[in-house]
Amino acid sequence: MDTTQPGDGMSQRRAVETRAVAWLAARRHLIDPAEAATDRVLFARKALIETAFLVGLRARLAPEPLERDYAALLTQVEEITARPSYRELIARDEAALLLYAGTYAALRLCGREDPEFRHVITQAAAGGYATVFERIPYRQLDLLHTLELCGVRHTLPAMDDVLPFTLLCNSPNVAKLTDRDIYAITHTIFYATDFGLREPRWPRGFDPGTAVELIEALLVLTLGQENADLVGELLCCLLCLGVRDSQEARRAWEFLTAAQEADGRVNGPPGVVHPELADGDDAYAHWATGYHTTIVAALAALLDRSPRVVRRRRPSAPKPHLTVEEPLRRAVAWLAGTTRRHTPVRHLPAAAAVAHAAEALGEPELARPLLLDFSERLADVDADVWQEHGMEVVGEFACGLRTHEITCPSLDAFLKSAAAAVELLDEVPPQAARNVQRLVDLGLITPGCAAALGNGEADAPHPAPRSARHSTPKTTAAGLPHAWKNYHLGHIAALVRDWTRAGRAQHRITRDALAFLLSQQSPCGAFGRPACDDPATRERTMLSWTQSIITALAAVHTTCSAVPAARQP
């Protein structure tokens, strides 16, 4: 729930809007295409329609007269659109109809009807091209919404008929969405909800709660990337859907408020303006890189304060029961069989992962042949071998051996030496607490001794399972799209593992990342597509990926098999 005090939050958000509109009004001459350099004309036309539409929405969403800066922007829009050099371009460039119809729609929303402007738009709309050339679904929604606001009749399919074909309504995987995809989703919500003024007729079987869940998941990603433009648009989407009681909305407001500069500007993401467009003009670049994000921030505050925008309790989305038992079993079998063909010194982490996953499955016998083989081959190695791999790997391998009552003399000696060294310490550093807990699990240090050394985990009467000891994820979600694009399966597996251990197995980000990993499993049980022909390189790469992924799947299996589906967070 949003813990911000209502009065304080409303005043802060209204201040965001006031400062943003003041900044836009002070630079309103830059939206005039007639004053722009030749290579900046199209950019100015885009800025003109977006600025005009903000003013039109202000007139529509709030009942009181326009504030001074809004009125100044409206006057600028009227002066530009009154020129034949602007409005008659519609007849000469019908493909760009929306660039002009949007400004007319804004004037109409402000009560500034212009019959001549309307006539030109109506002629273009009926000309057999401007409204009928191929558009992707959300652009078609843009056209339908604009014609609706213009009051222009047409015979096109209704918005409800187009909505089922949008990205939003087809269960997109958040890991795979580009910035362009996210803009398609936000604009779909803007048009389908008429900026919060109507309830869409969602496609049959579509749960509105999944739309909210998707938007909140994308807010997690974009907040982590500090992309104020997308954060602002996604926040607007929650408001258009009527959602106010959202933790992610609260975080978005905190971020946008902090991102707004003293003069009202909100900086956009890198790459908004090509360097050649600014051509060394710092003042123009400052405006061009910030105007859109500043408009979005103002719009969010406007939607937030509007008495006409729908408000409803945040809907919950269905939480599917996550089942990974069979994929995990096949992966363990493949990894155990393949690892046995390699040297144990180098592949000890894979053996530890097999032991851990087999234990999570409740089928420790899957790991027994591998553990027996490696314990014999490692019986006489130097302590440096164990030291090199670290207690996380060595401890898991040792736990696997303990389960099967398998001994390994060199490992036993190493662990006894490590336990003796720990007992000589006055205090255990926080980063070593999990390693100490390993020694407790193996019976080499008593819980009382570990607690005396400051190990909080051992001090607890019922220590959490190894798969659930983290309270916050180690791996952030911000890099997930990049990891998907570059096929970094290890990074994605780390996210699934860490988010599951932090109690977020049912988060949309975790579920979608998990779904992608599962889609990369071969019939043999291995994970990943190396896209190379050399057999040795293929096997080495798949070994690495499968080792990482079965640890993640083990965390999911342990968590989701212990918690009934209806009660998962």
C-alpha positions as CSV (number, residue, x, y, z in Angstrom):
1,M,0.0,0.0,0.0
2,D,1.1,3.6,-0.6
3,T,2.2,4.9,2.8
4,T,2.6,8.5,1.6
5,Q,0.3,11.0,3.4
6,P,-2.4,11.9,0.9
7,G,-2.1,15.7,1.4
8,D,1.7,15.7,1.1
9,G,1.7,13.4,-1.9
10,M,-0.9,15.4,-3.8
11,S,0.9,18.7,-3.2
12,Q,4.2,17.3,-4.2
13,R,2.8,15.8,-7.4
14,R,0.9,19.0,-8.2
15,A,4.2,20.8,-7.8
16,V,5.8,18.4,-10.3
17,E,3.2,19.3,-12.8
18,T,3.4,23.0,-12.2
19,R,7.2,23.1,-12.6
20,A,7.1,20.8,-15.7
21,V,4.5,22.9,-17.5
22,A,6.3,26.1,-16.7
23,W,9.5,24.7,-18.2
24,L,7.6,23.7,-21.3
25,A,5.9,27.1,-21.7
26,A,9.1,29.0,-21.4
27,R,10.5,27.1,-24.4
28,R,7.3,26.9,-26.4
29,H,8.9,28.6,-29.4
30,L,10.8,25.4,-30.0
31,I,7.7,23.4,-31.0
32,D,7.0,25.7,-34.0
33,P,8.0,23.8,-37.2
34,A,8.2,27.2,-39.1
35,E,11.0,28.3,-36.8
36,A,13.0,25.1,-36.9
37,A,16.0,24.4,-39.0
38,T,15.3,22.1,-41.9
39,D,16.6,18.9,-40.3
40,R,14.6,19.7,-37.1
41,V,11.2,20.3,-38.6
42,L,9.9,16.8,-38.2
43,F,11.1,16.7,-34.6
44,A,9.3,20.0,-34.0
45,R,6.1,18.7,-35.4
46,K,6.3,15.7,-33.1
47,A,6.9,17.9,-30.1
48,L,4.0,20.2,-31.2
49,I,1.4,17.4,-31.2
50,E,2.7,16.0,-27.9
51,T,2.6,19.4,-26.2
52,A,-0.8,20.1,-27.7
53,F,-2.2,16.8,-26.5
54,L,-1.0,17.5,-23.0
55,V,-2.9,20.8,-23.0
56,G,-6.0,19.1,-24.5
57,L,-5.9,16.4,-21.7
58,R,-5.6,19.1,-19.1
59,A,-8.8,20.8,-20.4
60,R,-10.5,17.4,-20.4
61,L,-9.4,15.9,-17.1
62,A,-9.6,18.9,-14.8
63,P,-12.7,21.1,-14.6
64,E,-11.2,24.5,-13.7
65,P,-9.9,27.0,-16.3
66,L,-6.4,26.5,-17.7
67,E,-3.5,27.8,-15.6
68,R,-1.4,30.5,-17.1
69,D,1.4,28.2,-18.5
70,Y,-1.1,25.8,-20.0
71,A,-2.9,28.8,-21.6
72,A,0.4,30.0,-23.1
73,L,1.0,26.7,-24.6
74,L,-2.5,26.6,-26.1
75,T,-2.1,30.0,-27.6
76,Q,1.1,28.8,-29.3
77,V,-0.6,25.7,-30.7
78,E,-3.5,27.8,-32.0
79,E,-1.1,30.3,-33.8
80,I,0.9,27.4,-35.4
81,T,-2.2,25.4,-36.6
82,A,-3.9,28.5,-38.0
83,R,-1.3,28.8,-40.7
84,P,-2.1,27.3,-44.2
85,S,1.6,26.3,-44.3
86,Y,0.9,23.9,-41.5
87,R,-2.6,22.6,-41.9
88,E,-2.5,22.2,-45.7
89,L,0.4,19.8,-45.4
90,I,-2.2,17.1,-44.4
91,A,-3.4,17.0,-48.0
92,R,0.1,16.6,-49.2
93,D,1.3,14.0,-46.7
94,E,-1.7,11.8,-45.8
95,A,0.6,9.2,-44.2
96,A,1.3,11.7,-41.5
97,L,-2.4,12.4,-40.7
98,L,-2.0,11.7,-37.0
99,L,0.7,14.4,-36.7
100,Y,-1.9,17.0,-37.6
101,A,-5.2,15.4,-36.4
102,G,-3.7,15.2,-32.9
103,T,-3.3,18.9,-32.7
104,Y,-6.8,19.5,-34.0
105,A,-8.1,17.0,-31.4
106,A,-6.3,19.0,-28.7
107,L,-7.8,22.3,-29.8
108,R,-11.3,20.6,-29.9
109,L,-10.8,19.3,-26.3
110,C,-10.0,22.9,-25.3
111,G,-13.2,24.2,-26.9
112,R,-11.4,25.8,-29.8
113,E,-13.3,24.3,-32.8
114,D,-11.8,25.1,-36.2
115,P,-14.1,24.2,-39.0
116,E,-11.5,24.7,-41.8
117,F,-8.9,22.6,-40.0
118,R,-11.6,19.9,-39.4
119,H,-12.5,19.9,-43.1
120,V,-9.0,19.2,-44.2
121,I,-8.6,16.4,-41.7
122,T,-12.0,14.8,-42.7
123,Q,-11.1,14.9,-46.4
124,A,-7.7,13.2,-45.7
125,A,-9.4,10.6,-43.5
126,A,-11.9,9.7,-46.2
127,G,-9.3,9.7,-49.0
128,G,-8.7,6.0,-49.1
129,Y,-5.2,5.9,-47.7
130,A,-4.5,7.9,-44.6
131,T,-6.7,5.7,-42.4
132,V,-6.3,2.4,-44.2
133,F,-2.6,1.7,-44.9
134,E,-1.1,-1.0,-42.8
135,R,-0.4,-0.2,-39.1
136,I,0.7,-2.4,-36.3
137,P,-2.1,-2.9,-33.7
138,Y,-1.2,-0.1,-31.2
139,R,-0.7,2.4,-34.0
140,Q,-4.2,1.4,-35.2
141,L,-5.5,2.1,-31.7
142,D,-3.8,5.5,-31.9
143,L,-5.6,6.3,-35.2
144,L,-9.0,5.2,-33.8
145,H,-8.5,7.1,-30.6
146,T,-7.5,10.3,-32.5
147,L,-10.4,10.1,-34.9
148,E,-12.7,9.6,-31.9
149,L,-11.4,12.8,-30.2
150,C,-11.6,14.6,-33.5
151,G,-15.3,13.5,-33.9
152,V,-14.5,12.2,-37.4
153,R,-16.6,9.3,-38.6
154,H,-15.1,6.2,-40.2
155,T,-15.9,2.6,-41.0
156,L,-12.8,1.1,-39.5
157,P,-12.9,-1.9,-37.1
158,A,-13.7,-0.8,-33.5
159,M,-11.0,-0.5,-30.9
160,D,-12.4,-3.5,-29.1
161,D,-11.7,-5.5,-32.3
162,V,-8.1,-4.4,-32.5
163,L,-7.2,-4.8,-28.8
164,P,-6.9,-8.7,-28.9
165,F,-4.0,-8.4,-31.4
166,T,-1.9,-6.1,-29.2
167,L,1.3,-7.1,-27.4
168,L,-0.3,-6.2,-24.1
169,C,-3.1,-8.8,-24.5
170,N,-0.8,-11.7,-25.6
171,S,1.2,-12.5,-22.5
172,P,4.6,-11.0,-23.5
173,N,7.6,-12.2,-21.6
174,V,9.1,-9.2,-19.7
175,A,12.6,-10.5,-20.2
176,K,12.3,-10.0,-24.0
177,L,10.7,-6.6,-24.2
178,T,12.6,-3.8,-25.8
179,D,12.0,-0.1,-25.0
180,R,10.0,0.1,-28.2
181,D,7.9,-2.8,-27.0
182,I,7.2,-1.1,-23.7
183,Y,6.1,2.0,-25.5
184,A,3.7,-0.1,-27.5
185,I,2.2,-1.5,-24.3
186,T,1.9,1.9,-22.6
187,H,0.2,3.5,-25.6
188,T,-2.1,0.6,-25.9
189,I,-3.3,1.3,-22.4
190,F,-3.6,5.0,-23.0
191,Y,-5.9,4.6,-26.0
192,A,-7.9,1.6,-24.7
193,T,-8.7,3.4,-21.5
194,D,-9.1,6.8,-23.1
195,F,-6.5,8.0,-20.6
196,G,-8.4,6.6,-17.6
197,L,-11.9,7.8,-18.7
198,R,-13.3,4.4,-19.7
199,E,-13.1,0.7,-18.9
200,P,-11.9,-1.2,-21.9
201,R,-13.7,-4.2,-23.2
202,W,-10.8,-6.6,-22.7
203,P,-10.5,-9.7,-24.9
204,R,-12.3,-12.9,-23.7
205,G,-10.1,-14.6,-21.1
206,F,-7.9,-11.6,-20.5
207,D,-7.5,-10.8,-16.8
208,P,-7.0,-7.0,-16.1
209,G,-4.9,-8.0,-13.1
210,T,-2.3,-9.4,-15.5
211,A,-2.0,-6.0,-17.2
212,V,-1.3,-4.3,-13.8
213,E,1.1,-7.1,-12.9
214,L,2.9,-6.6,-16.3
215,I,3.1,-2.8,-15.8
216,E,4.5,-3.2,-12.3
217,A,7.1,-5.7,-13.5
218,L,8.2,-3.3,-16.2
219,L,8.4,-0.5,-13.6
220,V,10.9,-2.7,-11.6
221,L,13.0,-3.0,-14.7
222,T,12.9,0.6,-15.8
223,L,13.4,2.0,-12.3
224,G,16.5,-0.2,-12.1
225,Q,17.6,1.3,-15.4
226,E,16.8,4.8,-14.2
227,N,14.8,5.5,-17.4
228,A,12.6,8.4,-16.4
229,D,10.7,8.4,-19.7
230,L,9.5,4.8,-19.4
231,V,9.0,5.1,-15.7
232,G,6.7,8.0,-16.3
233,E,4.7,6.3,-19.0
234,L,4.3,3.2,-17.0
235,L,3.2,5.2,-14.0
236,C,0.6,6.9,-16.2
237,C,-0.6,3.4,-17.2
238,L,-1.3,2.4,-13.6
239,L,-3.2,5.6,-13.1
240,C,-5.2,5.0,-16.4
241,L,-6.1,1.6,-15.0
242,G,-7.3,3.2,-11.8
243,V,-4.5,1.8,-9.6
244,R,-3.2,4.1,-6.8
245,D,-2.4,1.5,-4.1
246,S,0.7,0.2,-5.7
247,Q,4.2,0.0,-4.1
248,E,5.8,0.3,-7.6
249,A,3.7,3.5,-8.2
250,R,5.0,4.9,-5.0
251,R,8.6,4.1,-6.0
252,A,7.9,5.6,-9.4
253,W,6.7,8.9,-7.9
254,E,9.7,9.1,-5.6
255,F,12.0,8.5,-8.6
256,L,10.3,11.1,-10.8
257,T,10.2,13.7,-8.1
258,A,13.9,13.2,-7.4
259,A,14.7,13.3,-11.2
260,Q,13.0,16.6,-11.8
261,E,15.4,19.4,-12.0
262,A,14.9,22.7,-10.2
263,D,13.5,24.5,-13.3
264,G,11.0,21.7,-13.9
265,R,12.8,19.7,-16.6
266,V,13.0,15.9,-16.4
267,N,15.9,14.4,-18.4
268,G,15.1,11.7,-20.9
269,P,17.1,8.5,-21.6
270,P,20.3,8.5,-23.7
271,G,19.9,8.4,-27.5
272,V,16.7,10.4,-27.6
273,V,18.3,12.9,-30.0
274,H,20.9,12.1,-32.6
275,P,24.0,14.2,-31.9
276,E,23.9,15.6,-35.4
277,L,20.4,17.0,-34.8
278,A,21.7,19.2,-32.0
279,D,24.8,20.2,-34.0
280,G,26.6,21.7,-31.0
281,D,23.5,23.8,-29.9
282,D,23.5,23.0,-26.2
283,A,20.3,24.9,-25.5
284,Y,18.4,23.0,-28.2
285,A,19.9,19.7,-27.0
286,H,18.9,20.5,-23.4
287,W,15.3,21.0,-24.6
288,A,15.1,18.1,-27.1
289,T,16.4,15.5,-24.6
290,G,14.0,16.6,-21.9
291,Y,10.8,17.8,-23.4
292,H,9.0,14.5,-23.8
293,T,9.9,13.1,-20.4
294,T,8.9,16.4,-18.9
295,I,5.5,16.1,-20.6
296,V,5.1,12.6,-19.3
297,A,5.9,13.7,-15.7
298,A,3.2,16.5,-16.1
299,L,0.7,14.0,-17.5
300,A,1.3,11.6,-14.6
301,A,0.6,14.4,-12.1
302,L,-2.5,15.5,-14.1
303,L,-3.9,12.0,-14.2
304,D,-3.3,11.6,-10.5
305,R,-5.3,14.7,-9.5
306,S,-8.1,14.4,-12.0
307,P,-11.5,13.8,-10.5
308,R,-12.6,12.2,-13.8
309,V,-10.0,9.4,-14.0
310,V,-11.3,6.1,-12.8
311,R,-10.1,4.8,-9.4
312,R,-10.3,1.2,-8.2
313,R,-8.6,-1.2,-5.9
314,R,-5.5,-2.8,-7.3
315,P,-6.6,-6.1,-8.9
316,S,-4.6,-9.2,-8.2
317,A,-3.4,-11.4,-11.1
318,P,-3.7,-15.2,-11.1
319,K,-0.6,-16.9,-9.7
320,P,0.2,-20.2,-11.6
321,H,1.7,-23.0,-9.7
322,L,5.3,-23.4,-10.8
323,T,6.3,-26.9,-11.6
324,V,9.9,-27.6,-12.5
325,E,10.3,-31.2,-11.2
326,E,10.6,-33.0,-14.5
327,P,12.9,-30.5,-16.3
328,L,15.1,-30.5,-13.2
329,R,15.3,-34.3,-13.0
330,R,16.3,-34.5,-16.7
331,A,18.9,-31.8,-16.2
332,V,20.4,-33.5,-13.1
333,A,20.6,-36.8,-14.9
334,W,22.4,-35.2,-17.9
335,L,24.8,-33.2,-15.8
336,A,25.7,-36.1,-13.5
337,G,26.4,-38.4,-16.5
338,T,28.4,-35.9,-18.4
339,T,30.4,-34.6,-15.5
340,R,31.7,-38.1,-14.7
341,R,33.6,-38.1,-18.0
342,H,35.7,-35.1,-16.8
343,T,38.3,-34.4,-14.2
344,P,36.9,-33.9,-10.7
345,V,39.3,-31.2,-9.8
346,R,37.9,-28.9,-12.5
347,H,34.3,-30.0,-12.3
348,L,33.7,-30.1,-8.6
349,P,31.2,-27.2,-8.8
350,A,29.1,-29.3,-11.3
351,A,29.2,-32.3,-8.9
352,A,28.1,-30.0,-6.0
353,A,25.3,-28.6,-8.1
354,V,24.1,-32.2,-8.9
355,A,24.2,-33.1,-5.2
356,H,22.2,-30.0,-4.3
357,A,19.6,-30.5,-7.0
358,A,19.1,-34.2,-6.3
359,E,18.6,-33.4,-2.6
360,A,16.0,-30.7,-3.6
361,L,14.2,-33.3,-5.7
362,G,14.2,-35.7,-2.8
363,E,16.0,-38.2,-5.1
364,P,19.6,-38.2,-3.7
365,E,20.3,-41.5,-5.6
366,L,20.5,-39.4,-8.8
367,A,23.8,-38.0,-7.5
368,R,25.3,-41.2,-5.9
369,P,27.3,-42.6,-8.9
370,L,28.9,-39.3,-9.5
371,L,29.7,-38.7,-5.8
372,L,31.2,-42.1,-5.4
373,D,33.4,-41.6,-8.5
374,F,34.6,-38.1,-7.5
375,S,35.2,-39.1,-3.9
376,E,37.5,-41.8,-5.0
377,R,39.4,-39.7,-7.5
378,L,39.8,-36.8,-5.0
379,A,40.7,-39.0,-2.0
380,D,44.4,-37.9,-1.9
381,V,44.4,-34.4,-3.4
382,D,46.1,-31.5,-1.6
383,A,44.1,-29.1,0.6
384,D,44.7,-26.4,-2.1
385,V,42.2,-28.1,-4.4
386,W,39.4,-27.7,-1.9
387,Q,40.5,-24.2,-0.9
388,E,40.5,-23.1,-4.5
389,H,36.8,-23.9,-4.9
390,G,35.6,-22.3,-1.7
391,M,33.3,-23.4,1.1
392,E,30.1,-22.8,-0.9
393,V,31.0,-25.5,-3.4
394,V,33.0,-27.8,-1.0
395,G,30.3,-27.6,1.6
396,E,27.6,-28.7,-0.8
397,F,29.7,-31.5,-2.1
398,A,30.4,-32.6,1.4
399,C,26.7,-32.5,2.3
400,G,26.1,-34.8,-0.7
401,L,28.7,-37.2,0.5
402,R,27.3,-37.2,4.0
403,T,23.8,-38.0,2.7
404,H,25.2,-41.2,1.1
405,E,27.7,-42.0,4.0
406,I,30.6,-41.6,1.5
407,T,34.0,-40.7,2.9
408,C,36.7,-38.7,1.2
409,P,39.9,-38.5,3.4
410,S,41.3,-35.4,1.9
411,L,38.0,-33.5,2.1
412,D,37.4,-34.6,5.7
413,A,40.9,-33.4,6.7
414,F,40.3,-30.0,5.0
415,L,36.9,-29.5,6.7
416,K,38.3,-30.4,10.1
417,S,41.1,-27.9,9.6
418,A,38.6,-25.2,8.5
419,A,36.4,-25.8,11.5
420,A,39.4,-25.6,13.9
421,A,40.5,-22.3,12.3
422,V,37.0,-20.8,12.7
423,E,36.8,-21.8,16.4
424,L,40.0,-19.7,17.0
425,L,38.2,-16.6,15.7
426,D,36.7,-13.9,17.9
427,E,34.1,-12.9,15.4
428,V,32.9,-14.1,12.0
429,P,32.7,-11.5,9.2
430,P,29.1,-11.2,7.8
431,Q,30.2,-12.4,4.3
432,A,31.5,-15.6,5.9
433,A,28.4,-16.4,7.9
434,R,27.0,-18.8,5.3
435,N,30.3,-20.7,5.2
436,V,30.2,-21.1,9.0
437,Q,26.6,-22.4,8.7
438,R,27.9,-25.0,6.3
439,L,30.2,-26.3,9.0
440,V,27.3,-26.4,11.4
441,D,25.2,-28.4,9.0
442,L,28.0,-30.9,8.6
443,G,28.3,-31.2,12.4
444,L,31.8,-29.8,12.6
445,I,30.9,-26.8,14.6
446,T,28.1,-26.6,17.2
447,P,25.3,-24.1,16.7
448,G,26.3,-22.5,20.1
449,C,29.9,-21.9,19.0
450,A,28.7,-20.4,15.7
451,A,26.3,-18.1,17.6
452,A,29.0,-17.0,19.9
453,L,31.0,-15.9,16.9
454,G,28.2,-13.7,15.7
455,N,26.6,-16.0,13.1
456,G,23.0,-14.9,13.2
457,E,21.8,-17.8,11.1
458,A,23.0,-20.4,13.6
459,D,21.6,-18.3,16.4
460,A,18.0,-18.8,15.1
461,P,16.1,-21.6,16.7
462,H,15.0,-22.9,13.3
463,P,17.5,-21.9,10.7
464,A,16.0,-21.3,7.2
465,P,16.7,-23.8,4.5
466,R,19.8,-23.2,2.5
467,S,17.6,-22.2,-0.5
468,A,15.8,-19.5,1.4
469,R,18.2,-17.6,3.5
470,H,18.3,-14.3,1.6
471,S,15.9,-11.5,2.4
472,T,16.7,-9.4,-0.7
473,P,17.8,-10.5,-4.1
474,K,21.5,-10.4,-4.8
475,T,20.8,-10.1,-8.6
476,T,18.9,-7.0,-9.7
477,A,16.4,-7.2,-12.5
478,A,17.7,-4.2,-14.4
479,G,20.1,-6.2,-16.5
480,L,17.5,-8.9,-17.5
481,P,16.7,-7.6,-21.0
482,H,20.4,-7.3,-21.8
483,A,21.0,-10.8,-20.5
484,W,18.2,-12.2,-22.7
485,K,19.4,-10.3,-25.7
486,N,23.0,-11.5,-25.3
487,Y,22.0,-15.0,-24.3
488,H,23.6,-14.8,-20.8
489,L,21.8,-17.8,-19.4
490,G,24.0,-17.8,-16.3
491,H,22.9,-14.3,-15.4
492,I,19.2,-15.2,-15.9
493,A,19.6,-18.3,-13.8
494,A,21.2,-16.2,-11.0
495,L,18.2,-13.9,-11.1
496,V,15.7,-16.7,-10.8
497,R,17.7,-18.3,-8.0
498,D,18.2,-15.1,-6.0
499,W,14.6,-13.8,-6.5
500,T,13.2,-17.2,-5.4
501,R,15.4,-17.3,-2.3
502,A,14.1,-13.8,-1.5
503,G,10.5,-15.0,-1.6
504,R,9.8,-13.7,-5.0
505,A,9.3,-16.9,-6.9
506,Q,5.8,-15.8,-8.0
507,H,6.9,-12.3,-9.2
508,R,6.2,-11.8,-12.9
509,I,9.9,-11.1,-13.5
510,T,10.9,-14.4,-11.9
511,R,8.2,-16.4,-13.7
512,D,9.0,-15.0,-17.1
513,A,12.8,-15.4,-16.6
514,L,12.1,-19.0,-15.5
515,A,9.9,-19.6,-18.5
516,F,12.7,-18.5,-20.8
517,L,15.2,-20.8,-19.2
518,L,12.9,-23.8,-19.4
519,S,12.4,-23.1,-23.1
520,Q,16.1,-23.6,-23.6
521,Q,16.3,-27.2,-22.5
522,S,17.1,-29.9,-25.0
523,P,15.5,-33.3,-25.0
524,C,18.7,-34.8,-23.5
525,G,18.2,-32.6,-20.4
526,A,21.0,-30.1,-21.1
527,F,20.3,-26.4,-21.2
528,G,21.3,-23.8,-23.8
529,R,22.0,-23.5,-27.5
530,P,25.7,-22.9,-28.1
531,A,25.2,-22.2,-31.8
532,C,28.6,-23.7,-32.6
533,D,29.7,-27.0,-34.3
534,D,32.7,-28.1,-32.3
535,P,31.6,-30.9,-30.0
536,A,34.0,-30.1,-27.1
537,T,33.0,-26.5,-27.1
538,R,29.3,-27.4,-27.2
539,E,29.6,-29.7,-24.3
540,R,31.7,-27.4,-22.2
541,T,29.3,-24.5,-22.7
542,M,26.2,-26.6,-22.0
543,L,27.8,-28.0,-18.8
544,S,28.3,-24.4,-17.5
545,W,24.8,-23.3,-18.4
546,T,23.1,-26.5,-17.0
547,Q,25.1,-26.3,-13.8
548,S,23.9,-22.7,-13.2
549,I,20.3,-23.4,-14.2
550,I,19.7,-26.5,-12.1
551,T,20.7,-24.5,-9.0
552,A,18.0,-22.0,-9.9
553,L,15.5,-24.8,-10.6
554,A,16.3,-26.4,-7.3
555,A,15.5,-23.2,-5.5
556,V,12.2,-22.9,-7.3
557,H,11.3,-26.6,-6.7
558,T,12.1,-26.3,-3.0
559,T,10.1,-23.1,-2.6
560,C,7.1,-24.0,-4.7
561,S,6.7,-27.6,-3.6
562,A,6.6,-26.4,0.0
563,V,4.0,-23.7,-0.4
564,P,0.5,-24.4,-1.8
565,A,-0.2,-22.6,-5.0
566,A,-3.1,-20.6,-3.5
567,R,-0.8,-19.3,-0.7
568,Q,2.3,-18.4,-2.7
569,P,3.2,-14.6,-2.4
